[in-house]
Amino acid sequence: MTQVTSTAAEAWLRRWDAQQERYIADREERFSVLCDIVETALADVAWPVILDLGCGPGSLAGRLRDRLPRATIIGIDSDPLLLGLARSHYGDGITWVDADLSGDGWLAEVPPAVHAAVSTTALHWLPQREVAQLYRAVGELMPPGGVFVNGDHMGPGDEGLGDLAAAIRDRRAARVGVEQNEEWGAWWDAATSSPELADLVKARAERLVHKERHAENTLSVRAHADLLRAGGFGSVAPLWQVGDDHILVAVKR
């Protein structure tokens, strides 16, 4: 497979970041807060191991590497195109694992103990039973004091407040001026028709033929918290929020 040049990958990732901000106006702030939480939680760990679950093209993993240069960071995803861009752009400073989080095969690709696991705008693609399974698996990898941090759109769990929470997010996007950014679908249309990404596009198409596609799980922040507690985490609460956009934090008991 022909590897994408680092220059081309950087251009595609800048475009990726811009289209993501259309849906998460405070995306950079979310990243910064998430890194603050991980850095603080692991302050006494000399050589931390951090998993980025559903890492996509590595936006969060790269920022964590900059913040915690002594950490071993492992990004896990099953999309060959996004992983290919991550490898080309970020190089060897991060370990990239091609594995599906919907099963347990990814566990063979990570160390037997990790200090933190993070995710951002990824776990809503898993059905509830698979989210629960993932939380249990991560909990078993962590010592007491390990931290799980998930940034994603999670509803308030109250039908009467759901529309208000979404409106807050949309109004914020309008104020920041990102509502006209490229759409998610347009980015993918451009990527899949790009000659420089042809090998990665082919690999992705072959993967999707055999992969069941899931709808979004629509789990509320409270439902995620309950699943984390069932998975062995003690203290669980959202520590940052804009409308229905949350950073949910859980500490292993």
Secondary structure, 3 states (H helix, E strand, C coil): CCCCCHHHHHHHHHHHHHHHHHHCCCHHHHHHHHHHHHHHHCCCCCCCEEEEECCCCCHHHHHHHHHCCCCEEEEEECCHHHHHHHHHHHHHHCEEEECCCCCCHHHHHCCCCCCEEEEECCHHHCCHHHHHHHHHHHHHHCCCCCEEEEEEECECCCHHHHHHHHHHHHHHHHHHCCCCCCCHHHHHHHHHCCHHHHHHHHHHHHHHHCCCCCCCCCCEHHHHHHHHHHCCEEEEEEEEEECCEEEEEEEEC
